[in-house]
Amino acid sequence: MALPANVDLTHAWREIRDELRRIVGDSTFEIWLASLEAQDFDGRTLLLRGSSDTQSWVSERYGRAIAASAAVVLGEGVRIAFDRVPSDLVRPHAPPSRGRGAAGAPQPSSIEATETFNPRYSFDQFIIGDGNRLAHAASLAVSELPGQAYNPLFLHAPPGLGKTHLLHAIGNYVLAFGGGTTVRYTTVESFTNHFITALSTRSLDHFKRAYRDADVLLIDDVQFLASKAKTEEEFFHTFNALYETGRQLVLTCDRLPRELVAVEERLRERFESGLVADIQPPDYATRLAILRKRAALDHVSPAEDGVLELIAQRVNTNVRALEGALIRVVAYHSLTRRPIDLELTLTVLDGMYPETRRQSVSIGRVQATVAAYFGVTVAELNSQSRTSRVSWPRQLAMHLARDLTHASLPVIGAAFGGRNHATVHYACRKVSDRLVADPEASTAIHDLTEEILGNEGDRPS
């Protein structure tokens, strides 16, 4: 979907900056990206201006994130180019050049200051659904009783499902109600950069105080510890120093601790020593609630009923994609002056998330196809039998029902003999674990998915 060259660049750049901040986080955005300015857009290339001291490194490190943010607002295929400007002409709030680390990247001079937290990432703004209820409750508990409820708290989920939102919510809550409790947020990338700087400037004691004096330490993306031996060693000692003094640790990751095979076993064991809470993709009702909340926050008023419902139905991967779809609809409305109606929404969504036959899949169809594939009956799938002949097909059917239908976990459980949502969640976890090591399971998933979608497409809607 091509956009005209004469777009409202000021408005578009504001939307791109908001999306970029969500992707990289507040601290990274303020240090490296806040000084960027949009100079021109010719319909395909977005020209940006930044400091010559940091621009090459920013382009290399964050170019993909900038391009992804621009694509959300301006459409796929947008190119990013940079127009260099001397550092003394950069806007005043941009950080000055401060020496370079071993990799040639400019480094922040101080790691003492507590990170700022996005005020929109609060518990009040977090939409609770079946897939994130445990993670939300545990995060609220550690905010109210740091070091006493669940320590460490390990949140894991694929990207875009709300892990960083919960970290910021904890930070905002502790700052507001903690009575002077100190809280620090960092990513593993920032932790690594700070550690390298401390080694090169012989300020390791300064580094240790900055992290080990925090009452609550929030650490994002611990999967990036893999294959960083020296950083891993320091992280281990930091973890122990905080844990042994009763201070709260909250970590996020895109996989379970046991799946971090490139991370030392002693760290994996510590990650698992507290509460491990996962976040599942939101069901339709949760997606719609998220969109309504976001529309209210941004004062978005669709001109026609059904707009948010259409987005919630079409975009089912993660919260970030869901909000990105709404942002793109609003941006296209601002750039073209067309009303936010179903026609505009369909125009935008058809370019990002084309309609598929998946929308017509029913739980009954999934059950019938899986039963025939494994030579069992639907009645057996719905029975209380725990024999391997029945339990594996049942778990696989639940997994496919979650992936191929819009049904929530409680609805799926009810369709399988009145089971609860926890049983469905457990079944999906078992299937995911088996897929890692069992090629036959992967083949079965592929064959069944093709058959279910193919057969459903031939049926009248």
C-alpha positions in Angstrom: 0.0 0.0 0.0 1.9 3.0 -1.3 1.5 6.4 0.5 1.7 9.8 -1.2 4.9 11.7 -0.9 3.2 14.8 0.5 2.3 13.2 3.8 2.0 15.2 7.1 5.6 14.4 8.0 5.5 16.0 11.4 2.5 13.8 12.5 4.0 10.7 10.8 7.3 11.2 12.6 5.6 11.6 15.9 3.9 8.2 15.4 7.1 6.6 14.3 8.9 7.9 17.4 6.2 6.5 19.6 6.5 3.1 17.9 10.3 3.2 18.1 10.1 4.0 21.8 7.9 0.9 22.4 10.4 -1.3 20.5 13.6 -0.3 22.1 12.5 1.0 25.5 12.5 4.4 27.1 16.1 4.5 28.3 17.6 3.4 25.0 15.4 5.8 23.1 16.3 8.8 25.2 20.0 8.1 25.1 20.5 7.3 21.4 17.4 8.0 19.3 15.6 11.0 20.8 17.8 13.4 18.9 16.9 12.1 15.4 14.8 14.4 13.2 12.8 13.6 10.1 14.0 15.8 7.2 12.0 14.6 4.2 9.8 11.8 2.8 9.5 11.3 -0.9 7.0 8.4 -0.8 9.6 5.7 -0.5 12.7 7.0 1.5 12.5 8.7 4.9 15.5 11.0 5.4 16.6 11.4 9.0 19.2 13.7 10.6 21.3 12.9 13.6 24.7 13.7 15.2 27.7 12.8 13.1 29.4 11.5 16.4 26.9 8.7 16.9 25.0 8.4 13.7 26.9 5.5 12.1 26.6 3.4 15.3 22.9 4.3 15.7 22.3 3.4 12.0 24.1 0.0 12.4 22.6 -0.9 15.8 19.1 0.5 15.5 18.5 0.8 11.8 16.2 -2.2 11.6 14.1 -1.0 14.6 13.8 2.4 12.9 12.8 0.8 9.6 10.3 -1.5 11.3 8.7 1.5 13.1 8.5 3.5 9.9 6.9 0.5 8.1 4.1 0.4 10.8 3.2 4.0 10.0 4.2 4.6 6.4 3.8 1.1 5.0 6.1 -1.7 3.9 9.1 -1.0 1.7 10.0 2.3 3.3 13.8 3.0 3.2 15.7 4.8 5.8 18.5 7.2 4.9 20.6 9.6 7.1 21.7 13.2 6.5 24.6 13.8 8.8 24.8 17.1 10.8 27.7 18.2 13.1 27.2 17.3 16.7 27.1 20.9 17.9 23.9 21.4 15.9 22.0 18.5 17.5 19.1 19.5 19.6 20.1 20.3 23.3 18.5 17.2 24.8 20.7 14.8 22.8 23.5 13.3 24.8 27.0 14.6 24.1 29.8 12.4 22.9 31.5 10.6 25.7 34.3 8.4 24.6 34.1 5.0 23.1 34.2 1.5 24.3 36.0 -1.5 23.0 33.6 -2.0 20.1 33.8 1.7 19.1 30.3 2.5 20.3 29.7 5.7 22.3 29.0 5.0 25.9 26.8 6.8 28.4 29.0 8.4 31.1 26.8 7.4 34.1 24.9 4.3 35.2 23.8 5.6 38.5 20.5 7.2 37.6 17.4 5.1 38.0 15.8 4.4 34.6 12.7 6.3 33.7 9.6 4.2 33.3 6.9 4.6 30.6 3.9 6.0 32.5 1.5 4.2 30.1 3.0 0.9 31.1 1.1 0.5 34.3 -1.0 -2.2 35.9 -4.1 -0.2 35.3 -3.4 -0.2 31.6 -2.5 -3.9 31.4 -5.4 -5.9 30.0 -5.8 -9.2 31.9 -6.8 -12.4 30.0 -6.5 -16.1 30.4 -3.1 -16.1 28.8 -1.4 -13.5 31.1 -3.4 -13.8 34.4 -0.6 -15.6 36.4 2.1 -13.3 35.1 0.1 -10.2 36.0 -0.8 -11.4 39.5 2.8 -12.4 40.2 4.1 -9.0 39.0 1.6 -7.2 41.2 2.6 -9.3 44.2 6.3 -8.6 43.9 5.5 -4.9 43.5 3.6 -4.9 46.7 6.1 -7.1 48.6 9.5 -6.9 47.0 11.8 -9.8 47.9 9.0 -11.6 49.8 6.5 -12.8 47.3 8.2 -14.6 44.4 12.0 -14.2 44.1 13.2 -14.3 41.4 10.2 -13.8 39.2 10.9 -15.1 35.7 8.5 -14.0 32.9 8.8 -15.8 29.6 6.9 -15.2 26.3 7.5 -14.6 22.7 8.1 -11.0 21.7 5.2 -8.6 21.8 3.1 -10.2 24.5 3.6 -7.7 27.4 6.8 -8.7 29.3 8.3 -5.2 29.1 5.0 -3.7 30.0 4.9 -5.7 33.2 8.5 -4.7 34.1 7.6 -1.0 33.6 4.4 -1.5 35.6 6.5 -3.0 38.5 8.9 0.0 38.3 6.1 2.5 38.2 4.3 0.9 41.2 7.4 0.6 43.3 8.4 4.3 42.6 4.8 5.4 43.5 4.1 3.3 46.6 7.5 1.8 47.6 8.3 4.4 50.3 11.8 5.1 49.0 12.5 1.6 47.7 15.0 1.9 44.9 14.3 0.2 41.6 16.4 -0.2 38.5 15.5 -1.4 35.0 18.0 -2.6 32.5 18.3 -4.9 29.5 21.0 -7.5 29.2 22.5 -5.4 26.3 22.8 -2.3 28.5 24.2 -4.4 31.4 26.8 -5.8 29.0 27.7 -2.4 27.7 28.0 -0.9 31.2 30.2 -3.8 32.3 32.5 -3.5 29.3 32.8 0.3 30.0 33.5 -0.4 33.7 36.3 -2.8 32.7 37.9 -0.4 30.3 37.7 2.6 32.6 38.7 0.6 35.8 35.4 1.6 37.5 34.1 -1.9 38.4 33.3 -0.9 42.0 31.2 1.9 40.6 29.4 -0.5 38.3 28.7 -3.0 41.1 27.2 -0.4 43.4 24.9 0.9 40.6 23.3 -2.6 40.2 23.8 -4.2 43.6 22.5 -1.3 45.7 19.0 -1.6 44.0 16.2 -3.0 46.1 14.4 -4.1 43.0 16.3 -5.0 39.8 14.3 -5.5 36.6 16.2 -7.3 33.8 14.8 -7.6 30.3 15.8 -10.1 27.6 18.1 -12.5 29.6 18.3 -14.8 26.6 21.0 -12.4 25.3 23.4 -13.6 28.0 24.2 -16.6 25.8 27.8 -16.9 24.8 29.0 -13.9 26.8 31.2 -15.6 29.3 32.6 -12.5 31.3 29.2 -10.8 31.4 27.6 -14.0 32.4 30.0 -14.4 35.3 29.4 -10.8 36.5 25.6 -11.3 36.1 25.8 -14.5 38.2 27.5 -12.6 41.1 25.1 -9.7 40.8 22.2 -12.1 40.9 23.6 -13.8 44.0 24.4 -10.5 45.8 20.9 -9.3 45.4 19.2 -12.6 46.1 21.2 -13.3 49.3 20.3 -9.9 50.7 16.6 -10.4 50.1 16.3 -8.0 47.2 13.8 -8.5 44.4 14.8 -9.7 40.9 12.4 -9.9 38.0 13.7 -11.2 34.7 12.1 -11.6 31.3 13.0 -14.0 28.5 11.6 -15.3 25.2 12.0 -18.9 26.3 11.9 -21.1 29.4 15.1 -21.3 31.6 15.7 -24.9 30.7 15.8 -23.9 27.0 18.6 -21.4 27.5 21.1 -24.1 26.6 23.9 -21.6 25.9 23.6 -20.1 29.4 25.5 -21.7 32.3 23.5 -24.4 34.2 24.1 -22.6 37.5 22.3 -19.5 36.2 19.4 -21.6 34.7 19.0 -23.2 38.1 18.7 -19.8 39.7 16.2 -18.6 37.2 14.0 -21.6 38.0 14.4 -21.2 41.8 11.5 -18.8 42.1 8.3 -18.5 40.1 8.3 -19.1 36.3 5.3 -17.5 34.7 4.5 -17.6 31.0 2.4 -15.3 28.8 0.3 -16.7 26.0 -1.1 -14.9 23.0 -4.3 -13.1 23.8 -7.7 -14.5 22.8 -10.2 -12.6 20.8 -11.9 -11.0 23.9 -8.6 -9.9 25.3 -7.4 -8.5 22.0 -10.6 -6.5 21.7 -10.3 -5.1 25.2 -6.7 -4.1 24.5 -7.8 -2.2 21.4 -10.6 -0.4 23.2 -8.2 0.6 26.0 -5.6 1.8 23.5 -8.2 3.7 21.5 -9.5 5.4 24.7 -5.9 6.4 25.7 -5.2 7.9 22.2 -8.6 9.4 21.8 -9.3 7.4 18.7 -13.0 7.5 17.7 -13.9 5.2 14.8 -16.5 6.6 12.5 -18.2 3.2 12.2 -19.0 0.3 14.5 -17.0 -2.8 14.0 -13.6 -1.3 13.3 -11.9 -2.5 16.5 -13.7 -5.9 16.2 -12.3 -6.3 12.7 -8.7 -5.6 13.8 -9.1 -7.9 16.8 -10.3 -10.7 14.5 -7.7 -10.3 11.9 -4.6 -9.7 14.0 -4.0 -12.5 16.4 -0.3 -12.9 16.8 0.7 -10.6 19.7 -0.1 -7.3 21.4 2.6 -5.3 19.6 1.2 -6.3 16.2 -2.3 -5.6 17.4 -1.4 -2.1 18.6 0.7 -1.6 15.5 -2.3 -2.3 13.3 -4.4 0.3 15.1 -1.5 2.8 14.8 -1.3 2.2 11.1 -5.0 2.6 10.6 -5.0 5.9 12.5 -1.8 7.1 10.7 -3.4 6.3 7.3 -6.5 8.2 8.5 -4.4 11.2 9.4 -2.4 11.2 6.2 -5.3 10.7 3.8 -8.1 12.5 5.8 -10.4 9.5 5.2 -12.7 8.5 8.1 -11.8 5.5 10.3 -14.4 3.2 9.0 -14.6 -0.4 7.9 -13.5 0.4 4.3 -10.3 2.2 5.5 -9.6 -0.5 8.1 -9.9 -3.3 5.5 -7.6 -1.4 3.1 -4.9 -1.2 5.7 -5.4 -4.7 7.1 -5.5 -6.4 3.7 -1.9 -5.2 3.1 -0.7 -6.5 6.4 -2.9 -9.4 7.5 -4.8 -10.7 4.5 -7.9 -12.8 5.4 -7.3 -16.5 5.4 -9.5 -19.6 5.6 -8.3 -20.0 9.2 -11.2 -17.8 10.4 -13.8 -20.6 9.6 -12.0 -23.4 11.6 -14.1 -24.9 14.3 -13.0 -26.9 17.3 -15.2 -29.8 16.1 -13.4 -29.9 12.8 -10.1 -30.0 14.6 -11.2 -32.9 16.8 -12.6 -34.9 13.9 -9.5 -34.4 11.8 -7.1 -35.4 14.6 -9.2 -38.4 15.6 -9.2 -39.7 12.1 -5.4 -39.1 11.7 -4.6 -41.1 14.9 -7.3 -43.8 14.5 -9.3 -42.8 17.6 -12.8 -41.4 18.0 -13.9 -38.0 19.0 -15.6 -39.5 22.0 -12.2 -40.9 23.1 -10.6 -37.5 22.8 -13.3 -36.1 25.1 -13.2 -39.0 27.6 -11.2 -39.2 30.8 -8.8 -41.8 29.3 -5.1 -41.1 30.1 -3.6 -43.9 27.9 -0.9 -42.7 25.6 -3.0 -43.9 22.6 -5.5 -41.1 23.5 -3.7 -38.5 25.6 -1.2 -37.5 22.9 -3.8 -37.0 20.2 -6.0 -35.1 22.7 -3.1 -32.8 23.6 -2.3 -32.2 19.9 -5.9 -31.4 19.2 -6.0 -28.9 22.0 -2.8 -27.3 20.7 -4.3 -27.0 17.2 -7.6 -25.7 18.5 -5.7 -22.9 20.2 -3.7 -22.1 17.1 -6.4 -22.5 14.4 -9.5 -21.1 16.1 -10.5 -17.9 17.9 -11.7 -19.9 21.0 -10.4 -19.1 24.4 -8.7 -21.7 26.6 -11.9 -22.2 28.8 -14.0 -22.7 25.6 -11.5 -25.3 24.3 -11.4 -27.1 27.6 -15.2 -27.3 27.7 -15.2 -28.8 24.2 -12.9 -31.5 25.4 -15.0 -33.2 27.9 -15.5 -30.2 30.3 -11.8 -29.7 31.1 -10.6 -26.4 32.6 -8.3 -23.8 31.0 -5.3 -25.0 33.0 -5.5 -28.5 31.4 -5.5 -26.9 28.0 -2.6 -24.7 28.8 -0.7 -27.8 30.1 -1.5 -29.7 26.9 -0.2 -26.9 24.8 3.0 -26.7 26.8 3.5 -30.5 26.4 3.1 -30.3 22.7 5.5 -27.3 22.4 8.1 -29.2 24.4 7.7 -32.4 22.3 8.1 -30.4 19.0 11.6 -29.4 20.0 12.9 -33.0 20.0 10.4 -35.1 18.0 10.4 -34.7 14.2 7.3 -37.0 14.0 5.4 -34.5 16.1 6.4 -31.7 13.8 5.3 -33.7 10.8 1.9 -34.5 12.4 1.3 -30.8 13.2 2.1 -29.8 9.6 0.0 -32.5 8.0 -3.0 -31.9 10.3 -2.8 -28.1 9.8 -2.8 -28.5 6.1 -5.7 -30.9 6.2 -7.8 -28.8 8.6 -7.3 -25.6 6.7 -7.7 -27.3 3.3 -10.9 -29.0 4.3 -12.4 -26.0 6.0 -11.8 -23.9 2.9 -14.0 -26.2 0.8 -16.9 -26.0 3.3 -19.5 -23.3 3.0 -19.2 -20.6 5.6 
